[in-house]
Amino acid sequence: MITLSKKLKQSGKKETDDAPKRISIRDKLLVKEVTEMEENLPKTCQVVFEDHDKLHKFFLIVTPDESYWQGGKFKFDIFVPEEYNIMPPQVRCCNRIWHPNISESGEVCLSLLRQSSYDSLGWAPTRKLKDVVWGINSLFSDLTNFDDPLNVDAADHYSQNKDSFKFKVREYIQMYAKR
């Protein structure tokens, strides 16, 4: 379990030391939230930190076990800005994917990642990293939204021919997201 005291000890500082560089509010929040997130991961998700000293930058790997995207391995780059928890994390899909809520360039359309939202489902300071993880994971199941798409071509393809849509999703998985 990561704690603020451990993080301070690793950096050679004591909590009482007056140091020119202070630990940011974001980093204090992340010490707690990362532990909570890792304890509550969906079974289809894995979190990867390239640098354990940078809790604000990590990858989420989603391997859906149902839906059109079953059999794929999708990597999301997650960056938590300094203004967190006022600002939501920035999320980008690293794989090309045929999905109505994820563009082929990696943009992710998920209401809880919106800074402002009319439907009160957008980002709020009460949300946490675990909510982001569960939201991204749900894009491959119950939150797939064909009615309000980011990738209009994928949504239209689905509405016109579900079998052809499924085939194209499988092609994309084989080319870009094979496990």
N, C-alpha and C positions, 0 to 999 in steps of 0.2 A: 504494500500500500504506500502510495506516495503521500508525504506530508510536507507541509511548509517547513517544518523544522529540519527534516531530512534534506530538502532542497537547499536550505540555507547552509547546512553543514557541508554539503557537497561543494558549495561555492566558497567555503572557508569563512563565512560570515556568521556571526551570532545574531539572534533576533534583537539584541539590545545595542548592537554596534550602529553608530551613525555612519552610514556609508553614502558616498555621493550618488550611487545608483540604488534605487529602492525597487523592490518587487512590485510590479504593477497590480492593479486591482484585477485585471484580466488573469494574470498568472496565479494570483491567490485563489480566484474562482476555479481556474482550471485544475489546480492540484486536487481539489475535492471532486469536481465534476468528472474528470477523467477516470478516477477510481470508480465512481458511481456508474459511469457509462460502461466501463469494462465488466462490471458485475452484472449489468442488465442487458448484455448484448443479445439480440435475436440469434437463434442457432444458425442462421444463414449468413451471419456477419462476422467479420474479423477486423480488428483495428491494428494498424501497423505504424509505429513511430520510427522514422529513420534516425532521429536524434531524440533520445529520451529527455534531454534538457530543454527541448522545444515542444512543450505540450500544445502550443498553438498551431502546430502544423503536423498533420498526420493523414494517413490514407485509410479509407474504409473499403473493405473488399466485401462485395455482396455476391453470394452464390445461390440464386433462387432455387427452391426445391419444388416449385409449382409454377404455373402460368406459362405464357408463351416464351419466357426467357429462361426457363428451367434448363440447366446444363451449361449456362454461361457463367463467367466469372468477371464481374464488373468492378473496376477500381475507381474510387472517387477521391479526389484531392480535396482535403478540407483545411481551410485556413481560418483561424479565429483572429479577427482584427483587434487592435489595441483597445478599441471602443466597446468591446464585448463587456457586458451583456446588454448594452443599449443597442448595439448593431448585431445583426445575425452573422453566423459564420458564412464564409464564401465557399461554395461547393461547385466542383466541376467534375464531370465524368471523363475519365482518361481513355475510355474505349469508344470507338464508334459504335453506335447502337441505333436500332430502328425501334423507336419508342415515341409515343405521342407527347410525353412530358419531358423528354430529354432530346436536345438538338444533336445533330450529327457532330457538331463542333464541341459538345460537352456541356452546354448550358443546361441547368436543371430548373424545371418549373415545379416548385413545391410551395404552397401557400405559406407555410411557417417560416420560409426563408425570405419572405417579402418584408422589407422594412416597414412599409405601411400597407394596410389592407382594409378594404371597406367591409369585409365580412367578419372581422375580428378574429380571423384565423391566422393572421400574419405574425411576425415576430413580436415578442413581448419580453421584457426583462425577466419574467418568471419562467421562461422556457430554458431548457438546458440542453447540453450536448446529446444526452440520451434521447431526447425528443427528435433531434435532427437525424440521428442514426435510425430510429424507428420509422421516421417519415420517409427517408431514402429507401429503406428496406420495403416499405409499403408501396412504393412506386411500382414494384414488381408484382403486386397482388391487388389488394383492395383499394389503393389510392390511384391506380391507373385511371387517368381521366381522358377519355376520347372526345368529350364534349367541349372542353376548354383547353385545346392543345397548344403546346409550344411548337411542336413539329406537325404542322398542318398536313403535310404530305403523308405522314405515317397514319394520322387519324383518318384522313380521307381513304387511304388504302384499306384500312381496317373496315370502314363502313361500306366500301364497295365490294370487297372480296376477302373474307376472313381467312380462307384457306391460303390464298396468295400472300396475305399479310404474314401468316404463320411461317410460310416458306421463306419469305424475305428475312424475318427475324432469325430463323435458323441459319440462313446464309451469313448474316452479320455475326452471329455467335461463332460460326466456324472460322470466319476470316479474322475477327477482331477480339473475341472474348472467350475463346475455348479454354476450358479448365485444364 
